[in-house]
Amino acid sequence: MIDYIKGEIAELQPATAVLECYGIGYALSISLNTYSAIQGKKECKLYVYEAVRQDAAQVLYGFCTKQERELFLLLISVSGIGGNTARTILSALSPAELVNCISTENTSILKGVKGLGLKTAQRIIVDLKDKIKNDSIAVGGSDFSTVSVPSSNKQVHDEAVSALTMLGFAIAPSQKVVYSILKAQPNATVEQVIKLALKQL
């Protein structure tokens, strides 16, 4: 089993990365979160999940952190969620946002992910809520519970992210930037957050 691949980034697209390691090019399916994390780098290390499909084809999924891979594995354990759907979810939501949605049972955000309906969103929450609480998954070295968006500025966060995506920015990096801004300036208005985010994106 391949745990990770470290090498030169030979090709990089929003959904695929090719890492060259000792003369071999490994094509890995990635999320937008991982794409944003490794964009602009010459080399990187991606944690790997190897899937063997029913037609015997092998697919490598790459993740910039172990935490994202752990979330991916939790998602594909849910009935009806395959690798590509799990990757779509991790592209639409940052790991912290995904865990926040599950822990707060926020089906409205989950069902907004392309390809997810209400029943699937509910199934994800029911199947993973307890696992999220019991697993020691962390983002950036902190428990997921510590990176959830506080309810006091949840509306500001959601409105700012919505505005940024309407301006053409990808949702995953927009969420990360908005979260970091609100963490530093919890009393910032939507307008202030958007202006600061535009300087960072």
Secondary structure, 3 states (H helix, E strand, C coil): CCCEEEEEEEEEECCEEEEEECCEEEEEECCHHHHHHHCCCCEEEEEEEEEECCCCCEEEEEECCHHHHHHHHHHHCCCCCCHHHHHHHHHHCCHHHHHHHHHCCCHHHHCCCCCCCHHHHHHHHHHHHHHHHHCCCEECCEEHHHHCCCHHHHHHHHHHHHHHHHCCCCHHHHHHHHHHHHHHCCCCCHHHHHHHHHHHC
